[in-house]
Every structure is written in C-alpha cells, then in structure tokens.
Amino acid sequence: MSADVAIRRLNSNDAASFKAIRLEALSANPELLRSTFELENGLSVVWFAGRLQNAHVVGAFQNGELVGTAGFSIQEGQPNAHKGRLFGMYVRPSSRNVGIGRLLLNSVLDIAREHVELIQLSVVRENRPARLLYESAGFLEYGVENKASKYGKKYYDEALMALEFVGPGNFS
C-alpha cells in the first residue's frame, strides 16, 4: 500500500468532499448504501456537515483527496447501547485493492471497541469483496434480510453480520 494514505475522522469542513463521494457511490451503486442519488443530491452541504457532526465518519485521503469513507454509530436506547453499527463503507474504484478498505475498517473497529461490545453491519450478498473483507476481520453472518432493498425492478438481499469484542460474561 502507498504511504500517502491518511485515515482521519471527517468534520464539517469535509462536508463538500463527503457529499461528492456519496453522490459518486450512489450514482454507481445505490444498493450498496441504501439511499438514492436523487435524494442525497437534493440535500445541502450544510446537511452533510450536520451528519458528520452527529456520527463518527472516517475518511481515507490519498494525496489529499478523499477516496473512501466508513461510519460508526452506537445504537440508540439503553437496551441497544451495547451495539454499534458500521455503515457507509465505500472506496472509490480507482483506489480499491490496495488496502484502503481494510484501513477504514480497522479505524472504525478501533473506535467501536472503546464504546460497544459488538458491531453489526449489513452488506449486499452479491458484494463478495466486501463480505470477504468483513469475514477476514472476524465478522460472522447471523442472518439474511431477503429483498432488503429494491432499485428499479431488482431486489437485493443483505447479509447481516456481527463482530463481538467481548466474550460471554466478560463485559467491561
């Protein structure tokens, strides 16, 4: 991997770049992010700045350009506060297969370990590279959501995956 990749938390100053990479991802593969280009294109940069303030989103920068993102949130409500969620994982095609996805994932997992006992995600079952990455980090599939999303006339099933940070009875 190139040494010129930096991973850091995105902030409101990154909102325009964050919006641009989201729109790129949604234009190419909306099924991967469970949203639509039309919806997010209509949102202001201020809205994206607010999203970055309210969630933990990390970005991968290569030569100063945002080339990948991944987010982490703690689930709401006391019964769910022990669980986190990985969301919005995306790496630009021109920056894939050089370890940037793994750097983003490891960054999110480092944050998650400090705050939750397990982290969950959902991934389109057809997205084999992403599934292999998650499995290599220790995520296990615990279910499938059939017809999780529909774009045009095509349905997409999603694998539900989780990674536990602590064993039974070892809560800290």
PyMOL commands that set and color helices and strands:
alter all, ss='L'
color gray80, all
select helices_A, chain A and resi 12-28+30-32+37-41+45-54+78-80+93-95+100-115+128-136
alter helices_A, ss='H'
color red, helices_A
select strands_A, chain A and resi 5-9+56-62+65-74+83-91+118-124+140-151+154-164
alter strands_A, ss='S'
color yellow, strands_A
deselect
rebuild
show_as cartoon
